Amino acid sequence: MEYELNRPDLCVIIPTYNNQKTLGRVIDSVLFYTSNVIVVNDGATDSTADILSSYDNLTIVTHLKNSGKGTALRNGFAKARELGFGYAITIDSDGQHFASDLPVFVNALEEQGDGIYIGSRNMTQEGVPKKSSFGNKFSNFWFWFETGIRLEDTQSGYRLYPLNRIPKKSFTRKFEYEIEVIVRSAWKGIPVTNVPIQVKYDPDERVSHFRPFKDFTRISILNTVLVTISLFWIHPRNFIRRLKKKGIRRFFLENVIHNEDSPRKKALSIALGVFIGISPFWGFQTALVILLAVVFKLNKAIAFAFSNVSIPPMIPFIIIGSLQIGSLFYDSGAPIFFDHTPSMEDIGNHFVQYLIGSFTLAALCAVFSGLLGYALLSAFRKRVQAV
């Protein structure tokens, strides 16, 4: 008996590698819900081929040698697109997922619309390996840092993908692909959401091909690349888009005046932004201010906005002010210029003087702007509360 998912545009993809104990049971349970099933045999060396040969209603993609889960998924997606499917649910073949949760994904798609839906496992239940729980928390944190989206589970392989919206090319080929695809999809504006699922960890049946050292290293390298891209491109891009969409006045009202953060937190965010904006971290100011705002749990939007104090028209004034203040502590011996716009050669002639003056000016302006911001924001809050 088959319980139809009533989505002819949706298929289920089962990537598998040496899971002969559970593969047949997983396929049978999925076929109960839909006949649109694609199995990717990723170079299995056990009896997987014999098991698959007993089915005549599957679409099978075969790799001659093991290429990694990422490659298996990408080739499964390509096959699904070729067959005309617009959506795919991926389910692992190791028996930890329940096909009875397939309707959960379909319902989420129909109620909430296009997006990536990731099955959220109960990682506190009995039998869940500690390394899996730690790895999931680790992955959740970096996903939030890279995208600003908080999820309870970013490592579950039980997912629904909108095939025509997710990136078709990737840097990765193995387990880390599942991280890359959701991060880059989120960067494209595709919603990424959790849906609740059941999970089963049976040590007698489950075969994990995750290699702790090699795969964790690959994931760490990937996150390093993604964090760098997010700091230098994605976060600034998103900020500029929000600013253009809202306008400066609305952005200021929403993120500074009417934001729920305390006046103290906002004032510290202003001070951080001004300090980094004036400090001599040219080229790294955006990445640094966002990183420090995250580390110190400050308002990233406010800190980033005020770090733009070093916009081009202000740069000559910042450099000259830094040199003037620096001369009080260190004399470079070279004359200070006032008759032309400062050049890199001028800065080189007064480098130590400039560094000392720049950090001093940054600290003074940060303290002043932070105190002023705190006073104004506190007064505004009291006025609102009194009304």
Secondary structure as GFF3:
##gff-version 3
##sequence-region A 1 387
A	DSSP	beta_strand	10	16	.	.	.	ID=ss1
A	DSSP	alpha_helix	23	31	.	.	.	ID=ss2
A	DSSP	beta_strand	37	42	.	.	.	ID=ss3
A	DSSP	alpha_helix	48	53	.	.	.	ID=ss4
A	DSSP	beta_strand	59	63	.	.	.	ID=ss5
A	DSSP	alpha_helix	69	82	.	.	.	ID=ss6
A	DSSP	beta_strand	87	90	.	.	.	ID=ss7
A	DSSP	three_ten_helix	99	101	.	.	.	ID=ss8
A	DSSP	alpha_helix	102	112	.	.	.	ID=ss9
A	DSSP	beta_strand	116	120	.	.	.	ID=ss10
A	DSSP	alpha_helix	130	147	.	.	.	ID=ss11
A	DSSP	beta_strand	159	162	.	.	.	ID=ss12
A	DSSP	alpha_helix	177	187	.	.	.	ID=ss13
A	DSSP	beta_strand	192	196	.	.	.	ID=ss14
A	DSSP	alpha_helix	212	229	.	.	.	ID=ss15
A	DSSP	pi_helix	230	234	.	.	.	ID=ss16
A	DSSP	alpha_helix	235	246	.	.	.	ID=ss17
A	DSSP	alpha_helix	248	252	.	.	.	ID=ss18
A	DSSP	pi_helix	253	257	.	.	.	ID=ss19
A	DSSP	alpha_helix	263	278	.	.	.	ID=ss20
A	DSSP	alpha_helix	285	295	.	.	.	ID=ss21
A	DSSP	alpha_helix	300	307	.	.	.	ID=ss22
A	DSSP	three_ten_helix	308	310	.	.	.	ID=ss23
A	DSSP	three_ten_helix	312	314	.	.	.	ID=ss24
A	DSSP	alpha_helix	315	326	.	.	.	ID=ss25
A	DSSP	alpha_helix	344	349	.	.	.	ID=ss26
A	DSSP	alpha_helix	351	386	.	.	.	ID=ss27
###
